Amino acid sequence: MSDLELEMLLGPVLQLDAHQILTTLILALGLGVVVALAYRFSVPGRVLSPAMQSSLVLLAMVAAMVMMVIGNNIARAFSLVGALAIVRFRTRLRSAWDISFVFFALAVGIGCGVMAYKVAVLGTLMVTLTVLALHVIPLAGVRQDRILMLRCDVASFEGAEKEMERVLDSFVQRRWLVEARSLRFGETLSLRYRVVVRDPHEVGEMLRQVGAVEGVERVILDLGDEGPDREE
């Protein structure tokens, strides 16, 4: 098979000059910073991981580089898939919101890498405006910083669930029982709630009062997808 036939089958290899490469990478860098800032603004109640924020910027640039390397060459695309298949990613993203921003950064980088600059810029603008709109007007009708996960371990023979829930209801607007488990051969009930607190500043007092109920052995508050649990 001749080189011409091979090129027609696999696709031509893009020949990029230094100016195009630098323009693409600089644009990917700028748009990646916008993605990271939008992510930071969208979760104001969390102490964000610096690695996560920096990774969003680097993902955009790396995706742009990958697309420039592949170009229109199918052989390169399959070779790259085979090379990346040996890489094992052990980082687990616990939040669908975080995963959405990872795909956002990748889409921005891919748009820059294929020289679809208008798509990358306008797409970043529209998605960022959507993030800001969802932050101002949340679809759930509740601000994210008011939704918490609460775990209460209660002695099953004490019958303290009703008293605990009465105290809890004085601090929350709504609550849902997410999970109930039996521990220590039935001696303890582990109850996990998703709650909407009335005032985020009263969370500490809520933990103290719920933990003071007779029969409540442990109260754990999930502070977020990246934060540790708090016991009282």
C-alpha positions in Angstrom: 0.0 0.0 0.0 1.4 3.4 -1.0 1.8 6.3 1.3 -1.0 8.1 -0.6 -3.4 5.2 -0.1 -2.4 4.9 3.5 -3.1 8.6 4.1 -6.5 8.4 2.4 -7.4 5.5 4.6 -6.1 6.8 7.9 -6.5 10.5 7.4 -3.8 13.1 6.9 -1.5 14.2 9.7 -2.0 17.8 10.7 1.0 20.0 10.2 0.9 22.7 12.8 3.3 25.6 13.1 4.6 27.0 16.4 2.2 29.9 16.3 -0.9 27.6 16.0 0.4 25.4 18.8 1.1 28.3 21.2 -2.3 29.9 20.4 -4.1 26.7 21.1 -2.3 26.0 24.4 -2.7 29.6 25.6 -6.4 29.6 24.8 -6.8 26.2 26.6 -4.9 27.7 29.6 -7.2 30.7 29.7 -10.4 28.7 29.3 -9.1 26.2 31.8 -8.7 29.0 34.4 -12.3 30.1 33.7 -13.5 26.5 34.3 -11.5 26.3 37.6 -12.9 29.7 38.8 -16.5 28.6 37.9 -15.9 25.4 39.9 -14.6 27.4 42.8 -17.5 29.8 42.8 -20.1 27.0 42.5 -19.2 25.4 45.8 -18.6 28.3 48.2 -19.2 26.2 51.3 -16.3 23.8 50.7 -12.6 24.1 51.3 -11.6 22.9 47.8 -8.6 20.7 47.1 -5.9 22.7 45.3 -5.1 19.6 43.3 -8.6 19.5 42.0 -8.6 23.1 40.9 -5.2 22.9 39.3 -6.2 19.6 37.5 -9.1 21.4 35.8 -6.6 23.8 34.2 -4.1 21.1 33.2 -6.8 18.8 31.8 -7.9 21.5 29.3 -4.3 22.0 28.2 -3.5 18.2 28.1 -6.7 17.5 26.1 -5.7 20.2 23.6 -2.3 18.7 23.2 -3.7 15.2 22.7 -6.1 16.4 20.0 -3.2 18.2 18.2 -1.1 15.1 18.4 -3.9 12.9 17.0 -5.1 15.3 14.3 -6.9 13.4 11.6 -4.8 10.3 11.9 -6.8 7.3 12.9 -3.7 5.2 13.5 -2.5 7.8 16.1 -5.9 7.7 17.8 -5.8 4.0 18.2 -2.2 4.0 19.4 -3.0 6.7 22.0 -6.0 4.7 23.3 -3.7 1.7 23.7 -1.1 3.7 25.5 -3.6 5.3 27.8 -5.2 2.0 28.6 -2.2 1.0 30.8 -2.8 4.0 33.0 -4.9 3.2 36.1 -6.7 6.1 37.7 -7.2 5.6 41.5 -8.6 9.0 42.3 -12.4 8.7 43.1 -14.6 11.7 42.5 -17.5 11.4 45.0 -19.6 14.2 43.6 -21.4 14.3 40.3 -20.8 18.0 40.3 -17.0 17.4 40.3 -17.3 14.9 37.5 -19.2 17.4 35.5 -16.4 19.9 35.7 -13.8 17.3 34.8 -15.8 16.7 31.6 -16.2 20.5 31.2 -12.4 20.9 31.2 -11.9 18.0 28.8 -14.5 19.4 26.4 -12.8 22.8 26.5 -9.4 21.3 25.7 -10.8 19.1 22.9 -12.4 22.2 21.4 -9.2 24.1 21.4 -7.2 21.1 20.2 -9.3 20.7 17.0 -9.1 24.4 16.4 -12.8 24.9 17.1 -12.0 28.1 18.9 -15.5 29.6 18.6 -17.1 26.4 20.0 -14.6 26.4 22.9 -15.0 30.1 23.8 -18.8 30.3 23.4 -19.3 26.9 25.1 -17.2 27.9 28.1 -19.2 31.2 28.3 -22.6 29.5 28.1 -21.7 26.7 30.6 -20.2 29.2 33.0 -23.3 31.4 32.9 -25.4 28.3 33.5 -23.3 27.4 36.5 -23.8 30.9 37.9 -27.6 30.7 37.2 -27.8 27.4 39.0 -25.9 28.8 42.0 -28.3 31.8 42.2 -31.5 29.8 41.5 -30.9 26.2 42.5 -33.1 23.6 40.9 -33.8 21.9 44.2 -35.1 25.1 45.7 -32.5 24.8 48.5 -28.9 26.2 48.6 -26.3 23.6 48.6 -24.7 24.8 51.9 -27.9 23.9 53.7 -28.0 20.3 52.6 -26.0 18.0 54.9 -25.6 14.2 55.5 -26.1 13.2 59.2 -25.4 9.9 60.8 -26.8 9.0 64.2 -25.9 5.8 66.0 -28.7 5.0 68.5 -29.0 2.3 71.1 -31.9 0.1 69.8 -33.1 -0.9 73.2 -33.4 2.6 74.5 -36.1 3.7 72.0 -34.4 7.1 71.7 -35.2 7.5 68.0 -38.3 9.6 68.6 -36.6 12.0 71.0 -33.6 12.3 68.7 -35.8 13.1 65.7 -37.7 15.7 67.8 -34.5 17.5 68.7 -33.3 17.2 65.1 -36.6 18.6 63.7 -36.1 21.8 65.7 -33.0 22.6 63.6 -34.0 21.3 60.2 -36.6 22.1 57.6 -36.8 18.7 56.1 -35.1 15.3 56.5 -35.0 12.1 54.6 -33.9 8.7 56.0 -31.3 7.6 53.5 -30.0 4.4 55.2 -30.7 2.4 58.3 -28.4 -0.4 59.5 -28.2 -2.7 62.5 -24.8 -2.8 64.2 -23.4 -4.8 67.1 -25.8 -7.7 66.6 -28.8 -5.5 66.8 -27.7 -3.4 69.8 -27.2 -0.3 67.8 -29.1 1.3 65.0 -27.1 3.4 62.5 -29.4 6.0 60.8 -28.2 8.2 58.0 -30.3 11.3 57.1 -30.1 13.9 54.4 -31.2 17.1 56.1 -31.9 20.7 55.1 -30.8 22.9 58.0 -32.6 26.2 58.8 -29.4 28.1 59.7 -25.9 26.7 58.8 -24.5 28.6 61.8 -26.5 26.4 64.2 -25.0 23.1 63.0 -22.7 22.9 66.0 -25.5 23.5 68.4 -27.6 20.9 66.6 -24.8 18.3 67.0 -24.5 19.1 70.7 -28.2 18.7 71.4 -28.7 15.6 69.3 -25.6 14.0 70.9 -26.9 14.9 74.4 -30.1 12.8 73.9 -30.0 9.7 76.1 -29.4 6.6 74.0 -27.6 8.5 71.2 -24.1 7.0 71.0 -22.5 8.9 68.2 -23.4 11.8 65.8 -21.4 12.2 62.6 -21.8 15.1 60.2 -20.7 14.7 56.6 -19.1 18.1 55.8 -18.9 17.6 52.1 -17.5 15.3 49.4 -13.9 16.2 50.3 -14.2 16.9 54.0 -13.8 14.4 56.8 -16.5 13.3 59.1 -17.0 15.1 62.4 -17.9 13.2 65.6 -19.4 14.6 68.7 
